[in-house]
């Protein structure tokens, strides 16, 4: 079974700026996949690098290297990398000249065990096209790697560039939280008791399919054992004209076709990111 994506987050520039930061990355996944899309908002006179900082850390704690190849040459390193530097150097960056005005450089990076307080390695690939003014110049396929020599969990990413010039609108950081594959949950059926104030138990060991008899009053659900991604399937019956249903914070109602007095189905998903992660649902079982 492939590693599931349990969350994604994106930060996009709506106006030109010298940096772009994606903060408050959830700490609920194991590994982080990072997609970057960037371009200068100005014309430059020479090739300049883009950098990436973890947690906004500008200390000389990075060991970084970006190498690249064109159709004719190979560069072992780009400016801004090496030992004891202030950022990961990702390689050269597209500019805003006429030939490549609509083109953005792109990178795909992998940051394992990002939520653990340890020294982190970063690896990835990138693509950019350098403009000579009116025409396209060199095309680079880039390889990126390095270490951040600080034993901390990673909660934010910051893009910067060599001369603190503006990034273009739509420069973007997207992250995907990946979890390790696990055992498929075996669905079991039980009864949801406690009307009109029942508790939804999101513990992976608890029942997945529940039968619930509503009363003719306000039904106020609460949650216990919050587990990100866990879904509960509820067969609901009963109730009357005074029946209403209030769902707890940290849940997402995927289905609710309840009409008082008629059989119905509710599907409720836990989206509370403070708890552990559930990585298999009924739809994953073939």
N, C-alpha and C positions, 0 to 999 in steps of 0.2 A: 504494500500500500504506500502511495506517495505521501510525502510530508504535507499535511494540510496547512493552508493559510488561515490563521485565526483572526487576523486583523490587517487592515491597511490604513495608512495615513498619507496625506499629500499636503505640501505647502507650495503655493504658486505665487510668483510675483505678479501683482496687478498693476504695479508702476515700477519703473526702473529704479534699481537700488544697488548699493555696493556689496551687499551680502544678502543671503537668504537662509533663514533658520527654520528647521522643523523641530519643534520642542514637544515635550510631554509624550514621548513615545511610550506606549504601554509596556510594562515589564512582565507580561504574561506569556511570552513565547520563548523558545529556545534560541533560534537563530534569526538573523535579520537579512533580508534581501533588499538592496537599495537600487533604485532606478533614478538617474539624474539626467536632466535635459537643460542645457545652458548655452547662452551666447552673450557676447558683449552687446551693449546698446550703442557703442561708439566705434569709430574706425581707429585702428591702432597702427603704429609704424613698424612694429616688429612682433614676432610671436611671443605670446605671454601665457603663463600657466594658470590653471584653476586649482584651488586647494580645497580640502575638506577637513574640518575640525570636529572632534568628538567632544560633546558637552561644552563647546565653546572654548576649549582649552588651547591657549596660545603659547603654552610653555614649550621649551625645546625638548620635547619628549617623544617625537615621532622619528621613526626610521622608515624612510619612504623612497620608493623608486617607481618611475614610470618610463617604460621603453616603448618605442614605436617604429613602425615600418611603413614606407610608402611603396609605390610601384618600382622605385629605383634605388632608394637608400634605406638604411636602418640606423636609428639613433638609440644608443644604449641608455641614455637618460635624458630627462628634460630639466630645465631650470627649476629651482625651488625644491629639489629633493636631496636625499642623502641622509647621513646620521645627524641626530640632534637638531632637527629642524622644527618649525612651528606649525606644521600641517602635513597631511598627506598631499603630495603633489599628484594630480591626476593626469597631467599632460597638458598640451596646448589647447587653446580655447578658440572657437569660432568668433569672428568679428562681424561688424555691421557694414562691410563694404558692398559694392554693387553686385559682385558676382555671387555672393553667398548670403545675401541679406535675409533670406527666409530659412536658412539652414541652422540647425542647432547641433552642437556636439552632444553626444549621448554616452553614458556609462552605465554598466550593470555591475554592481559590487556585492560581495558576500561578507557578512560580519558574524561569525559563529559566536554563540554563547554570550550575546551582547548584554544580557540582563544579569550576568554574574560578575562580581567584583574581582576581575583578574586582568592581566595584560591581554589586549586584543589584537589579533591579526586581521588585516583587511586585504582582500584579493578581488580582482575584477578585470574587465576589458572596457575599451572605449573606442569611439570613432569621431574624428573631426576632419574638417576641410579648411585649410588655410587659404585666404584670399590674397591675391596680389594687387587688388584694386578694382579693375574692371572685369577680371577673369578669375576663375578658380585656379588656385595654386596647388600646393601639396595636399594629398589625402593621407591621413595617418590612421593606422590601426594600432591601438595602444594597449599595453599590458600594464596593470597597476598592482602594486603590492607593498606591504609595510606593516609595522607594528606601532601601537601606541603604548609607550612604556609607563603606564599608570594603571594600577589595579582598582578600577572603578567600573560600575555598571554604566551602560550608555543610554542616556535618556534624550539626547538632542544631537542634531547634525547641523553644521553651518558651512555653507559655501562661501568662499572668498576668492579674490583673484590678485594677480601679481601687483598691479598698480592701483588697487582700490577704485577701479572704474566701475561704472554702472553695468549691472546685468540687464539684459533685455526683459521686457514683459513676457510672461509665459515661461521664464526659467523656472524649473520645477524640481522638487525632491519628492519621491514617493518611496515609502517603506512598506514591506510586507513581513509580518511576523509569522515565522514557520515553526511548527511544532513537530516533534518526532512522531513517527507512526506508532500506534498502540493497538491494543486488542480491541476488536469490535464488541460493542456492548450488546448483550443479549436482552431483548425487550421482555419485560414481565408486567403483569397486569394486577392492579390492586384497587383499593377504594380510597378516595380522598374524603376524609371525614372532617368534622368540626364546623359544619355550616352554622351560622352564616359567616364565620371568620376562619376559613380553612387555611392551612399552611402548605405552600408548594415546596416540596423537598427536591432540590436539584442535585442531591448526592448521586453520583453515577451508579452507586450500588442500590439505589431505591427504585421503585416501580417507574416504568416509562409511560404506561397506559393506565389511566385512572378513571374510575366511575365516580361521578359526583352528583348528589341529589340536592338541588338548590331549594331554598325556602322562600316564602313569599315576603322577602325583605331585602335590604341592601346586603349584598355579598361582598365582603372586604377580604381579599386574598393577601397573604403575607408570604415571604420567602425565607427559606433556610438553606444552609449548605450551598451558598451561591457558587456555581461552577460555570465559567464562561463557555457558551456554546451548547450547553445541555438543553434539550427540548423535552417538554412533557405534552402528552396527547390526552385530552380529557373528554370523556363522554359525559355530557351534562343532561340531566332530566329535571323535571319538576319546576317549582317556582310559580309565580303568578304576576299580577299586574304591578306589584310593588318591587319586583325583583330587578335589581341593578347589580352590575359587577364592576368592582374597582380592583385593578391590578397593581402589584407592588412596583416601586421604583426598581430599575435595573432589569426589567423584563421587556420583551418585545412580543406583541401578540401577532402571530403569523396567520391565525385563522380564528374567527369568532362569529359563528352564524346562529348564536343562541336567540331563540324567540320563546318567551315565557310559556311554559306548559308543553313545549315540543322538544323532542330529542335533538341534540345538536353536538357539534364537535368544536373544541378549542385546542389550538396548538400554541404553546407559550414557550418562548426561547429566553434563556438567561443571557443577558448582554452586560452583566456586571463584571468589570475588568479587575476587580479587587481579589477575586477568588482564583482557584486553580482552573485548568483548561480541560474541557471535554472535547475529544478529537474524533468521535465517531457517532453518527446518528443513524436512525433507521434507513435513511435514504442511501447510506454507504454500504448497506448489506445487499449483496447480490445473491 
